[in-house]
Amino acid sequence: TTSVVGAFFLLQEFLSTSQFRISCNFIILCLLTQAHGVWAQRNAADTLIVNLQSDSLSAYSVPFNVFLSPKEDARQVNDLDGIHRYYPHLRVSPVRNDLGNLGSAEHVVLFDFNRPFGFRFTDSRPTYFRKVQERCILLSDKAFSNVYYVNGQNAENQLHADFTRAFGNMFNAGFHFGRINSKGYYGGQQNVLTDLSVYAAFNSRNSRYRGRLIFDWQDVNVSENGGIANDSVFDFNLTSGRSFIPTNLSNASNQRVGFDLGLEQQFALPRMWLSDSTYYSRRFIPVVEHSFSLERYSNVYRDVPVANGFYENIFRDSSVTNDSTFLLGVTNVLRLRLYANDSSAITSSGVLGNVFAGIGHRYDQVDYDSISYNAIHNVFLDLGSDGILFRRLKWWAKDRFMLIGRNVLDNRFEGGLAFSVGTADISADVTYHAFRPDYMTENYISNHFIISNDFGKTNHLTTGFRFSHGRLRTMIDARYHLLQNLVVFGLDRLPFQSKDVNQLVVVRMKQQATLRWFHLDIDAAVQFKLSGDDIRVPMVLGRGMVYYQNDLFKRKLRIQVGYEVSYASAYFANAYNPALSAFHLQNYRQVGNYPFMDFFLNIRIKTFQGFFKMEHWNAGLMGYRYYHVPHHPANDMAWKFGVRWAFLD
């Protein structure tokens, strides 16, 4: 009751502030943009709307652990929009949110808290170090390959290559290779990231057995400079080159290297796809599923302790820091899934669709410099179902509950409803997750930090709705978050469990509008903090793109030329701690309230795509205050170019 009353007074106070008026103007602008998009769609008969079907290639990108048939929107699209957005973090954020260089640690700008179920050591660079469950594989009826290369100033190079091939109707194999090498602008910013995965998919002749196997190896080696030592040197542009600006750390680095092995297999007990009387009479088709994953990797932070006091404590060695953490994780899950048989008259209404129940075991081993050994076991239940109500309203619900182990009584429930009318999709969902905080926040031993805590469970409730309309090219997502007992790294860079209830409302909107050859693309969000101050995010953020597009030379060449602007309002962004690869609260400097402007030129000739980009061309024109994170200036103006070429044999 106290939290509700407090939230009411906070909301009342917020409604009287100038930030609220700014938000209202922002929402009105989005609505006017949507209305303009409607007008453009209805009045421009020859608009150049991208046709995904005609431009698609016959290669499907599907999640590794999902066996459902791929959809059209999962194809590798031979489209041009957004090819110049080479930056990896733009996949999850409408603005750049780096520390000034590729491969640097990622901080949250658009709040979307979604912690995985079960044991977790820490969340470090998830965009680059992805688990098996987060990976996709390519499936194709023909041999398909795709090469993507980007080059930029300061010896910046990116290379991504994919290949997949079918061997008959039963077997498909492929690989992915990724390499990023970026020197950066300041001392101690050299980053090298390597990602290699090999996978295979197998279906028996009658599809009674289906299996997928993947092996991936990753090496993320990031230099850490701790930020610049004196912000005023950058703020007043006092040096002739960025490499002359002193940094806090000169010999520090984080390296995370390891591999993952995953196996997903599915075995149907009866004949699933044969047209016999037994098949048609069954209400459900029982399927046994088995999931296996093995991950083995290490985190190593290296440093030479300096006399400037960047770290307050040195516990073990004053001459060198070599904090090594070795982690091993093994997961096995066994499920029984009942697929609804659409051919059966009994289930033609589809009220109860797919149903599954299973049990899983997770083993984790944590080892600090071979001096501390921790073996962790967890056993959990896995339940879920879905279906269709009133022939059009889809519903789903699933729950995972920890029975035994370190994370005992952890629970994650997800449920929702979805409805489609024409090209419009409307959905609402709710998620409740009670979990024990990350292992690192309770038990960690290093040269600069020794952490020992016994935190209670964190409770996270989120609910929201989503509306999208294909014809109007509009998407609106509104979401409410409530977090209780959240663990945060505080002003002293140590973790603590907050006693406040943190409540946020996040409204995100995407809108595309077309007027003949001119296109407008907006991706923006407003984030309201109703209570609590443990989550630091900008109130308004977004990216807007205006470009000219046309097909030339008898529609052989598609060209796009335009501007792109990203912006986030001012806020006290979390500071970065290299030794823990974690962000912590700070109250001494605001960042944001600065537009980043890019010029781009994109071209496409059949399956060849290319771009040239002048990134942050307004650097210095509005002063030198472009920080994403305190003490870490964003990149200056730089040129980039890239090519992507897909081959389908």
N, C-alpha and C positions, 0 to 999 in steps of 0.2 A: 504493500500500500504506500509506503514511504517513497519507493522508487517511482510509482505512478504519479503521486502528487508532485514530486520533484520534477519529473519529466514535463508535467503540465505547466509549471511555472517557468521552466526553461524554454518551453515552446512559446509561451506568452511573451517572454522577454525577447525571444528571437524574432517574433512577428513584427516587432517595433524597430528592428535594426535596418541599416542600409543594405546589409547582405541579403535580407529577405526581398527587398525591392529589386535588387540586382537579379536574384533568382527568378522573380516573377517576370521581369523583362526578358530573361533568357528563355523561359517557358513560352512566352508569347511569341518570341522570335521563332522557336521551333514549330509552333502551331501555324504561323504564317508561312513558314517554309513548306510544311506539309500541304497547306492549301495551294501553294504555288505548284507543288508536285502534282496534285490532282489536276489542276488546270492544264499543266504541260502535257499530261498523259492524254487528256481529252481533246486538246486542240492542235497538237502537233502530230499529224497523221504519219509523217515519215521520220519519226524519231528513231535514233539508232540504238535501240534497246538490244543488249547482248542476248543472243539466243543460246542458252546453255546447251541445249540438245544438239544443235548443228555444230557448235564449236567444241563439243566434248570429244575427248579421245577415249578409246575403249580400254581404259585402265582405271580400276576402282581402288580408291584408298579406303580401307576398312579397318576399324579397331581390331587389334590382334585377338582380343578375348571375346569377340562377338561373332556368332555364326549366322545371324540373320542375313537374308539376302541383301546385297548392297542396293542402294537407291541411286536414282539419277544424280542427285545432288552430291553424291560421294565420288563422282568421276574426277579424274584429273582433267581440269578444264583448260582448253587452249584459249584462255581469255587474256585480256590485257590489263584490266583494271587492277591497280595496286602492285604491279610488278616492281615499281620503284620503292616500295616499302620493304626493303631488304632487311631492315633491322629486326632481329628476332623478337624483341619485346613488344613490337606492334601487333603481334598476334593476340595479345591478352590485354592491351592497354591502348586507349585512344591517343595517348601522348607518349613521347619518349620519357623513360624513367630510369636512365642509366646513371652511372657514376662518372660519365665522361668518356667511356670506352666500351667497345664490344666485349662481352664476356664478364664484365664487372657484375657485382652482386645486384640483385633485383629488389627494389623496394616497391611497396604497394602504392599505387596512385588511384586507380579505380578499385574501390573496396569490393572484394568478392571472396570472402572467407569461406573456404571449403576444405576442411582438414580431412584427409583420408582416415578410414576406420582402422583401429588397431594400433600396434606398437609403431612408434616413429622416433628415430633418434633426433633428427632435426630437419628443417626444411632449408636446404642450401642450393641455390641456383637451379630451381626446378625446370626453367626453360631449357637449360643446357643438359642437365643430368636427369634424363627421363627414365622412369621405371618401365618394366615390360607392360604393365597394365595401361600405360599412357601412350603406347606406341601404335602406329598403324602400319599395315603392310599393303603392298600393291598386288592386285590380282588382274590378270589380263588374259584374253583368249589368244593373243598374239604376243610376239616379242616387243616389249616396250622399254624405252630408255629415256632418261631425262637428265640433262646436264645444266647446271645453273652456276654461273661464275660472276663475282662482283669484285671490282678493283677500285681503290680509292687512295686518297692522300695518306702520307705517313705509313707507307708499306702495308696498307690494309688489303687483305685478300680473303675471299670466301669462295669455297668450292663445295657444291653439293651434287651428287650423282646418284641416280636410281636406275635399277634395271630389274625387270621381271619377265618371266617367260613361262608359258604353259607347255607341258609335255603331255599331249593328249588331253583327255577330259578329266583325268584323275589327279594330276600332279602339277603344281606350280611352285617355282622357286625364284628368289630374287635377293637383292642386296641394296643397302643404302650406305653411302660414304659421305661424310661431312667434315670439312676442315675450315677453321677460321684462324687467321693469324693477323693480329692487329697490334701495331707498335704504340699507338696513342700519341697524345700531344705533350704530356708531362712526364717527368721522370718516374720510373717504376709503374708503367702501364702496359707492358708487353703481355699480351694474352695469346695463348695457343690452345685451341679446342679441337679435339678429334673425336669423331663418332663413327663407328662402323657396326653395321648389323647385317646378319645373314638370316634368311627365313625360308620356310617351305610350308606348303599347304597340300593336304592330300584328302581326296574324297574317294570312297570305294565306288564300284560300278553302280550299285543301287542306293548310294548315299547313306547306307546304314552306318558306316563309320566315317567320321570326319575328324581330321587332326591338323594342328598347326604347331610348328616348332620355330623358335627364334633364339638367336644368340647375338648379343650386342656388347661391344667393348667401347668404353668412353674414357677419355683423358682430358680433364679440364685443368689447365695450368695457368693461374692468374697471378700476375705481379700485383702487390699491394703497396701503395704509397701513403696510405693514411690520410690523404688529402693534402692540400697545400698548407704550408706552415704559417703563412701570413696572407689573409684574404685581401688586405688593402693593396698588396702588390698586383693582384689581378684586378681589383675593383677600379684602380686608377691607371691600369695598363702601363706599369712602370718599367717593364722589360721589353727588349726587342724580340724575344722569342719565348714560347711557353716552356721550353726545356730548361730555361735559366731560372724559373721560379722554384724556390726550395720546397721540398715536400717533407712530411713528417717522418716517413720511413723510406729508406733507400735500398734495403736488402731483404724485404719481406715478400712472401708469396704464399698462396694457397694452391694445393694440388689435390684434386679428387680423381682417383683412377680406379677402375674396376670393371666388372662384367656382370651381365644378367643372362640367365638361361630360362626360357619359358616354354611350357608345353600346355596346349589346350586340346582336349580330345572329347569326342562325343560319340556315343554308341547307342543306336536305337534298338530296343528289345524286339519289337515285331518288325516286319518289313514296312518301312516308312512310305515308300513311294510307289510300290507295286499296286496296280489296280485290280485287286481281288475283293471278294465279298467280305473277307475278314477285315480288310483295311477300311472299307466304307462303313462298317458297322461299329467301329470303335469310336467312342466319344473322345478319348484322349490317346495320344501316342506316347508311351513312356520312353524316356531317353535318359541314359546315365551319362553324366559329365564329370570329367576329372581335370582339375587345374593344378599345375605344378610350376613353381618358380624358385630359382636359386639366384641370389645376389651376393657378390663378394667385392667389397671395395674398401678403399682407405682414404682418410682425410689427413693431410699433413700440412701444418702451418709452420713455416720456417721464418726466422727473423734473427737479426743481431740486435740485442737490446741497446737502445740509445740513451744518452744522458739527458734528453730533453723532457723526460717524464711522460711520454705519450701513454705508456702503461704505468699505472700507479704501483704495481707490485711485480716483483720477480721472485718466484718461490723456489726454483730448483737450480737454475744455471744462469749466471749473469753474463756469460760470454756468448752463448748461442741458445736460440729457441728452436726446438724441433718437436712440436706437439703432434704426435701420431695417434690416430684413432683408426682401429681396424674393425670392420663390421661384416657380419655374415648373417644372412637371412634366408630361411627355407620355409616355403608355404605349400601346403597341400589342402585342396578342397574337393570334396566328393558330393555331388548333387544328384537328385532324381528330379527331372523336369518332365512335366506333362504338357505336351503341345496339343492345343485344341485342334480337332479335326474339322476343317471347314466343310468337308463332304458329308458329315453326319448331320442328319436332320435335327438331332437332339440339341446340338450346339449352334444351330444356324443363327440364333440371336446373339451369340458370343458374349453373354453376360459374364461368364467365367472363361477367360482365355488361358494363357499359359500359366502354369503353377509350378513352383519349384521349392524344394527344401533340401538343405545340405548341412554338412558339418565340416569345419576346417581347423587346421592346426598350423600355427606359426611359431617357428623357432628362431630366436635372434641371439647373436653373440656379440658383445661389445668388449673391446680390448684396448686399453690405453697404454701405449708404449710397452706392451708385454708385461706390465706390472699390475694390471688390474683386469681381472677376468670376470665377466658377468654373463651367465646363461639365462635366457628368458624364454618361457613357454607361454603360449596363449591358445585356448581352444574356444571356438565360437560357432554359433548357429547362424545359418543363412536361409532366410525365408522370403517368399515374394509371390506375387500374382498380378495379373492384369486382365482386362476384358473390355467389352463395349456395352454401354447402357443405352437403351432407346435407339439402338442401331447406329448412332453417330457419336455419342459421347464416350470417349476413351477414358479409362481409369487405370491407375497402377498403384501398387504399394509394395514396399520391400523393407525388410528389417534385418539388421545384424546385431547379435547380442553376444557379448563375451561371457562364457561360462566359467572358465578357469584361467588363472594366470595373473601376470602383473597387471594387466588391464581389465581385471574381472569387473563385471557390471558395466563396462562400456556399452553403449547402445547407440545405434544410428537408425532412425526411421525416416523413410522418404515416401511420399504419396502425392498424387495429383490427378487432375482432370484436364482433358484436352478436347477441343471441339473445332471442327473445320466447316467453313461455309465458302464454297467456291475457292478463291485464292487466299481467303482470310483464315488464319489460325489463331485460336485463343486458348490459353492454358493457364492453370493456376496450380501451385504446388506448395507443399510445406515440408520442412526438414527439421528434425530434432536430433541433436547429437550431444551425448554426454561422453566425455573422454578424459583420460588421464593425460596431463601435459607431456610435451616432448621429454625424452629421457635426458637430453643434454641440460635441460633447465633444472633437473633434480640431482644429477650426478655427473660431474665433469671434473677432470684433473688435467691441468696444463701448467705451463711456466708462468703465465700471467693471471690465470683465473682458476680458482678452486671453488666449485659449486656443490653445495649439499643442501637439498631442500626436501620437504615432504608435502607436496601440494595436493589439494583436493581436486576433484573433477571439475573441468570446465563445462558449462552448459551453453549450447548455441542453438537458438531457435531462429529459423528464417522462413519467411513465407512471402509470396508475391505472385504476380501475374505477368503474362507476356502476350502481346498482340502483334501480329505481323500480317501484312497484306501484300501479296505478290504484285498485284496490278499497280497499287499505289506506291510500291517499293518503300514501305514504312515498317519500322519495328520499334515498339515501345516495351520496355521492361522495367517494372517497378518492384522493388524488393525491400523488405523490412528485416533487420538483423537485431537480435537481442543476445548479448553475450554476458554471462555471469561467471565470476571467478576466472577471468582471463589472465593468462600469464604473459607478462610484458617485460622487456628489458628496460630498466629504469634509467634515471639520470646518472646513476653511478655505474651504468653498463652491466649491472647484475640483474638476474631475473627476479621478479616478485609477482605475487598473485594479487590482482586488484580486488578491492572490496566494493568497487563501484559497479553498477549495472550500465554497460555500454549499449546504447541503442542508436541505430543509424537507419535512415531511409535513403535508398539509392534509386534514382530514376534515370534510366539511360534511353536515348532515342537515336535511331538511325533513320535517315531520310535521304532518298535520292530523287532528284528532279531533272527533267530533260526538256529543253526547248530547242528543237531542231538539232544543231550541232553542238550546243553548249550544255554542259552537265554540271550539276551541283551535288556534292556528296557531303553529308554532315553526320558525324558520330560524336555525340555530346552526352554529358551526364551532369546531374545535380545531386550532391550528397549532403543530407541534413543530419547533423549530430543532435539527437534529442536529449541524450544524457551521457555522462562519462567523458573523460578526456584522455583515455589510454590509446585511442585509435586516432592517428593523425593523417588526415587526407584532405585534399583541397575541396572547397565547396563546389566550385564550378570547374569543369575541365572538358576538353573536346578537341576535335580535329575537323577542319573544313577543307574541302577541295573543290576548286572551280577549274574546269578544263574544257578545251575544244577538242572534239573527236570527229573524224571523218574517214571515209574509205576512199582511197585514191587509186589511180591506175587500174580502172575496171574492177575495183573492190579487191585488188590484190594486196594493197598496203593499207593497214589501219594505223592511224596516227593519233596520239593524244599529247597535248601540250597544255600546261596549266600551272597553277600555284596551289600550294598546300600550306595551311597554317595550323599549328597546334598551340594550345594555351591551357594553363592551369592557374587558378587564382592563388593568392598568397596564403601560405600556411606554414606552421612550424614542422617541417618535414623531419622525420627521424634521422639521426646521425648514424654513421656506419662504424662498426668495430671489426677490423680485419681479423683479429685473433679468434673470434667466434663466428665470423661470417654472418653477423646478426646486426640488425638495426635497433637503436635504443632511443628513448625519448630525449629531447633537448628543448630548451626554452630560450635560447639566446639569439637565434637567427631565423628569420622567415625567408623562404624561397618561393619562387613562382611569380605570378603577375607579370609575365613576360611572354610575348608571342614568338614562336620559332617559325620562320618562313622559308619555304623550299620552292624552288622552280624545278620542273621535271619535263622531260620529253620521252614518251614511250612509243615504240613502234612494234608492229607485228606483221610478219610475212609468212603466211601459212602457219607452220608450227615453230617458227623462229620468232623470238621476242627479244627486245633489247630496250635499255633505258639509259638516259643521261640525266644526272641530277645535280643541281647546285644546292647543297644543303646548308641551311642556316645562313642564307645570303645577307641577312640583316644584322649579322654579328657586329657589334661595336657602334651601330647607328643609333641605338637607344641606350647607350651606356654599357658597362661591363657588369651586369648583375644577373647573368644567366646561369643559375645554379639549379640542379635537380635535387641535390643533397648538400647540406652544409659542408664547406671546405672542398667540394668536388665540382668545379665549374664544368658546364657542358662544353661540347666540342665547338670550336670556331667554325667559320665558313670553310667548306670543303666540297670538292667535286667528287662524284661517284659515277661509275658506269657499270653496267652489267648486261649479261646475255643469258638467255635460257632457250634451249633447243631440245625439243621432244622428237623422238623417232618412234614410229609405229610400223613394224614390218608385217 
